[in-house]
Amino acid sequence: MKNTALVFILLLPISALAGGGMSQDQIQKMMQQALGLQACMQNIDQTEMQAYEQRARQMEAETKALCASGKRDEAMKKAISFGQEVSNSKAMQELAKCGEGMKGVLPNVITAAQDDEPDNKPRHLCDEL
């Protein structure tokens, strides 16, 4: 988790320059927000985060196996249940709070990600694996 934040912080100036048109003040503000994110993330229980990461890998393998065996509904139910559990965890709620300060930093990233969904129709988990 620390490494991810560090890489993000290191890449911010490059992203800012590549985007063009950003003032020095805007770049400085982005750097300060990124440092705030890193400081916030240090307060999150890393053991819990690592446990969820490991469980997510296990869940991915299980859902792939269920999808491969034609048990699409079971795979979807399992994934939704896990997603609800994760979103209700203290560590994930703290992580979301940390991310609140970064909302305005790279709004174009969110827009670009949304543009990748051409029809925005709901899809089934098995179709995405």
Contact map, one row per residue, 1 for C-alpha under 8 A:
111110000000000000000000000000000000000010000100000000000000000000000000000000000000000000000000000000000000000000000000000000000
111111000000000000000000000000000000010011000000000000000000000000000000000000000000000000000000000000000000000000000000000000000
111111100000000000000000000000000000000000000000000000000000000000000000000000000000000000000000000000000000000000000000000000000
111111110000000000000000000000000000000000000000000000000000000000000000000000000000000000000000000000000000000000000000000000000
111111111000000000000000000000000100110000000000000000000000000000000000000000000000000000000000000000000000000000000000000000000
011111111100000000000000000000000000010000000000000000000000000000000000000000000000000000000000000000000000000000000000000000000
001111111110000000000000000000000000000000000000000000000000000000000000000000000000000000000000000000000000000000000000000000000
000111111111000000000000000000000100000000000000000000000000000000000000000000000000000000000000000000000000000000000000000000000
000011111111100000000000000000100110000000000000000000000000000000000000000000000000000000000000000000000000000000000000000000000
000001111111110000000000000000000000000000000000000000000000000000000000000000000000000000000000000000000000000000000000000000000
000000111111111000000000000000000000000000000000000000000000000000000000000000000000000000000000000000000000000000000000000000000
000000011111111100000000000001100000000000000000000000000000000000000000000000000000000000000000000000000000000000000000000000000
000000001111111110000000001000100000000000000000000000000000000000000000000000000000000000000000000000000000000000000000000000000
000000000111111111000000000000000000000000000000000000000000000000000000000000000000000000000000000000000000000000000000000000000
000000000011111111100000000000000000000000000000000000000000000000000000000000000000000000000000000000000000000000000000000000000
000000000001111111110100001000000000000000000000000000000000000000000000000000000000000000000000000000000000000000000000000000000
000000000000111111111100000000000000000000000000000000000000000000000000000000000000000000000000000000000000000000000000000000000
000000000000011111110000000000000000000000000000000000000000000000000000000000000000000000000000000000000000000000000000000000000
000000000000001111111100000000000000000000000000000000000000000000000000000000000000000000000000000000000000000000000000000000000
000000000000000111111100000000000000000000000000000000000000000000000000000000000000000000000000000000000000000000000000000000000
000000000000000010111110000000000000000000000000000000000000000000000000000000000000000000000000000000000000000000000000000000000
000000000000000110111111011000000000000000000000000000000000000000000000000000000000000000000000000000000000000000000000000000000
000000000000000000001111111000000000000000000000000000000000000000000000000000000000000000000000000000000000000000000000000000000
000000000000000000000111111100000000000000000000000000000000000000000000000000000000000000000000000000000000000000000000000000000
000000000000000000000011111110000000000000000000000000000000000000000000000000000000000000000000000000000000000000000000000000000
000000000000000000000111111111000000000000000000000000000000000000000000000000000000000000000000000000000000000000000000000000000
000000000000100100000111111111100000000000000000000000000000000000000000000000000000000000000000000000000000000000000000000000000
000000000000000000000001111111110000000000000000000000000000000000000000000000000000000000000000000000000000000000000000000000000
000000000000000000000000111111111000000000000000000000000000000000000000000000000000000000000000000000000000000000000000000000000
000000000001000000000000011111111100000000000000000000000000000000000000000000000000000000000000000000001000000000000000000000000
000000001001100000000000001111111110000000000000000000000000000000000000000000000000000000000000000000000000000000000000000000000
000000000000000000000000000111111111000000000000000000000000000000000000000000000000000000000000000000000000000000000000000000000
000000000000000000000000000011111111100000000000000000000000000000000000000000000000000000000000000011001000000000000000000000000
000010011000000000000000000001111111110000000000000000000000000000000000000000000000000000000000000001000000000000000000000000000
000000001000000000000000000000111111111000000000000000000000000000000000000000000000000000000000000000000000000000000000000000000
000000000000000000000000000000011111111100000000000000000000000000000000000000000000000000000000000010000000000000000000000000000
000010000000000000000000000000001111111110000000000000000000000000000000000000000000000000000000011011000000000000000000000000000
010011000000000000000000000000000111111111000000000000000000000000000000000000000000000000000000000000000000000000000000000000000
000000000000000000000000000000000011111111100000000000000000000000000000000000000000000000000000000000000000000000000000000000000
000000000000000000000000000000000001111111110000000000000000000000000000000000000000000000000000010000000000000000000000000000000
110000000000000000000000000000000000111111110000000000000000000000000000000000000000000000000010010000000000000000000000000000000
010000000000000000000000000000000000011111111000000000000000000000000000000000000000000000000000000000000000000000000000000000000
000000000000000000000000000000000000001111111000000000000000000000000000000000000000000000000000000000000000000000000000000000000
000000000000000000000000000000000000000111111100100000000000000000000000000000000000000000100110000000000000000000000000000000000
000000000000000000000000000000000000000001111111100000000000000000000000000000000000000000100000000000000000000000000000000000000
100000000000000000000000000000000000000000011111110000000000000000000000000000000000000000000000000000000000000000000000000000000
000000000000000000000000000000000000000000001111111000000000000000000000000000000000000000000000000000000000000000000000000000000
000000000000000000000000000000000000000000001111111100000000000000000000000000000000000000100000000000000000000000000000000000000
000000000000000000000000000000000000000000011111111110000000000000000000000000000000000000110000000000000000000000000000000000000
000000000000000000000000000000000000000000000111111111000000000000000000000000000000000000000000000000000000000000000000000000000
000000000000000000000000000000000000000000000011111111100000000000000000000000000000000000000000000000000000000000000000000000000
000000000000000000000000000000000000000000000001111111110000000000000000000000000000010000000000000000000000000000000000000000000
000000000000000000000000000000000000000000000000111111111000000000000000000000000000000000000000000000000000000000000000000000000
000000000000000000000000000000000000000000000000011111111100000000000000000000000000000000000000000000000000000000000000000000000
000000000000000000000000000000000000000000000000001111111110000000000000000000000000000000000000000000000000000000000000000000000
000000000000000000000000000000000000000000000000000111111111000000000000000000000000000000000000000000000000000000000000000000000
000000000000000000000000000000000000000000000000000011111111100000000000000000000000000000000000000000000000000000000000000000000
000000000000000000000000000000000000000000000000000001111111110000000000000000000000000000000000000000000000000000000000000000000
000000000000000000000000000000000000000000000000000000111111111000000000000000100100000000000000000000000000000000000000000000000
000000000000000000000000000000000000000000000000000000011111111100000000000000000000000000000000000000000000000000000000000000000
000000000000000000000000000000000000000000000000000000001111111110000000000000000000000000000000000000000000000000000000000000000
000000000000000000000000000000000000000000000000000000000111111111000000001000000000000000000000000000000000000000000000000000000
000000000000000000000000000000000000000000000000000000000011111111100000001101100000000000000000000000000000000000000000000001000
000000000000000000000000000000000000000000000000000000000001111111110000001000000000000000000000000000000000000000000000000001001
000000000000000000000000000000000000000000000000000000000000111111111000000000000000000000000000000000000000000000000000000000000
000000000000000000000000000000000000000000000000000000000000011111111111011000000000000000000000000000000000000000000000000000000
000000000000000000000000000000000000000000000000000000000000001111111111001000000000000000000000000000000000000000000000000001000
000000000000000000000000000000000000000000000000000000000000000111111110000000000000000000000000000000000000000000000000000000000
000000000000000000000000000000000000000000000000000000000000000011111110000000000000000000000000000000000000000000000000000000000
000000000000000000000000000000000000000000000000000000000000000001111111000000000000000000000000000000000000000000000000000000000
000000000000000000000000000000000000000000000000000000000000000001111111111000000000000000000000000000000000000000000000000000000
000000000000000000000000000000000000000000000000000000000000000001100111111100000000000000000000000000000000000000000000000011000
000000000000000000000000000000000000000000000000000000000000000000000011111110000000000000000000000000000000000000000000000000000
000000000000000000000000000000000000000000000000000000000000000001000011111111000000000000000000000000000000000000000000000000000
000000000000000000000000000000000000000000000000000000000000011101100011111111100000000000000000000000000000000000000000000011000
000000000000000000000000000000000000000000000000000000000000001000000001111111110000000000000000000000000000000000000000000111000
000000000000000000000000000000000000000000000000000000000000000000000000111111111000000000000000000000000000000000000000000000000
000000000000000000000000000000000000000000000000000000000000001000000000011111111100000000000000000000000000000000000000000000000
000000000000000000000000000000000000000000000000000000000010001000000000001111111110000000000000000000000000000000000000000000000
000000000000000000000000000000000000000000000000000000000000000000000000000111111111000000000000000000000000000000000000000000000
000000000000000000000000000000000000000000000000000000000000000000000000000011111111100000000000000000000000000000000000000000000
000000000000000000000000000000000000000000000000000000000010000000000000000001111111110000000000000000000000000000000000000000000
000000000000000000000000000000000000000000000000000000000000000000000000000000111111111000000000000000000000000000000000000000000
000000000000000000000000000000000000000000000000000000000000000000000000000000011111111100000000000000000000000000000000000000000
000000000000000000000000000000000000000000000000000000000000000000000000000000001111111110000000000000000000000000000000000000000
000000000000000000000000000000000000000000000000000100000000000000000000000000000111111110010000000000000000000000000000000000000
000000000000000000000000000000000000000000000000000000000000000000000000000000000011111110011000000000000000000000000000000000000
000000000000000000000000000000000000000000000000000000000000000000000000000000000001111111011000000000000000000000000000000000000
000000000000000000000000000000000000000000000000000000000000000000000000000000000000111111111000000000000000000000000000000000000
000000000000000000000000000000000000000000000000000000000000000000000000000000000000000111111100000000000000000000000000000000000
000000000000000000000000000000000000000000011001100000000000000000000000000000000000000011111110000000000000000000000000000000000
000000000000000000000000000000000000000000000000100000000000000000000000000000000000011111111111000000000000000000000000000000000
000000000000000000000000000000000000000000000000000000000000000000000000000000000000001111111111100000000000000000000000000000000
000000000000000000000000000000000000000000010000000000000000000000000000000000000000000001111111110000000000000000000000000000000
000000000000000000000000000000000000000010010000000000000000000000000000000000000000000000111111111000000000000000000000000000000
000000000000000000000000000000000000000000000000000000000000000000000000000000000000000000011111111100000000000000000000000000000
000000000000000000000000000000000000000000000000000000000000000000000000000000000000000000001111111110000000000000000000000000000
000000000000000000000000000000000000100110000000000000000000000000000000000000000000000000000111111111000000000000000000000000000
000000000000000000000000000000000000100000000000000000000000000000000000000000000000000000000011111111100000000000000000000000000
000000000000000000000000000000000000000000000000000000000000000000000000000000000000000000000001111111100000000000000000000000000
000000000000000000000000000000001001100000000000000000000000000000000000000000000000000000000000111111110000000000000000000000000
000000000000000000000000000000001100100000000000000000000000000000000000000000000000000000000000011111111100000000000000000000000
000000000000000000000000000000000000000000000000000000000000000000000000000000000000000000000000001111111110000000000000000000000
000000000000000000000000000000000000000000000000000000000000000000000000000000000000000000000000000011111110000000000000000000000
000000000000000000000000000001001000000000000000000000000000000000000000000000000000000000000000000001111110000000000000000000000
000000000000000000000000000000000000000000000000000000000000000000000000000000000000000000000000000001111111110000000000000000000
000000000000000000000000000000000000000000000000000000000000000000000000000000000000000000000000000000111111111000000000000000000
000000000000000000000000000000000000000000000000000000000000000000000000000000000000000000000000000000000111111100000000000000000
000000000000000000000000000000000000000000000000000000000000000000000000000000000000000000000000000000000111111110000000000000000
000000000000000000000000000000000000000000000000000000000000000000000000000000000000000000000000000000000111111111000000000000000
000000000000000000000000000000000000000000000000000000000000000000000000000000000000000000000000000000000011111111100000000000000
000000000000000000000000000000000000000000000000000000000000000000000000000000000000000000000000000000000001111111110000000000000
000000000000000000000000000000000000000000000000000000000000000000000000000000000000000000000000000000000000111111111000000000000
000000000000000000000000000000000000000000000000000000000000000000000000000000000000000000000000000000000000011111111000000000000
000000000000000000000000000000000000000000000000000000000000000000000000000000000000000000000000000000000000001111111100000000000
000000000000000000000000000000000000000000000000000000000000000000000000000000000000000000000000000000000000000111111100000000000
000000000000000000000000000000000000000000000000000000000000000000000000000000000000000000000000000000000000000011111111000000000
000000000000000000000000000000000000000000000000000000000000000000000000000000000000000000000000000000000000000000111111000000000
000000000000000000000000000000000000000000000000000000000000000000000000000000000000000000000000000000000000000000001111100000000
000000000000000000000000000000000000000000000000000000000000000000000000000000000000000000000000000000000000000000001111110000000
000000000000000000000000000000000000000000000000000000000000000000000000000000000000000000000000000000000000000000000011111000000
000000000000000000000000000000000000000000000000000000000000000000000000000000000000000000000000000000000000000000000001111100000
000000000000000000000000000000000000000000000000000000000000000000000000000000000000000000000000000000000000000000000000111110110
000000000000000000000000000000000000000000000000000000000000000000000000000100000000000000000000000000000000000000000000011111110
000000000000000000000000000000000000000000000000000000000000000000000001001100000000000000000000000000000000000000000000001111111
000000000000000000000000000000000000000000000000000000000000001100100001001100000000000000000000000000000000000000000000000111111
000000000000000000000000000000000000000000000000000000000000000000000000000000000000000000000000000000000000000000000000001111111
000000000000000000000000000000000000000000000000000000000000000000000000000000000000000000000000000000000000000000000000001111111
000000000000000000000000000000000000000000000000000000000000000100000000000000000000000000000000000000000000000000000000000011111
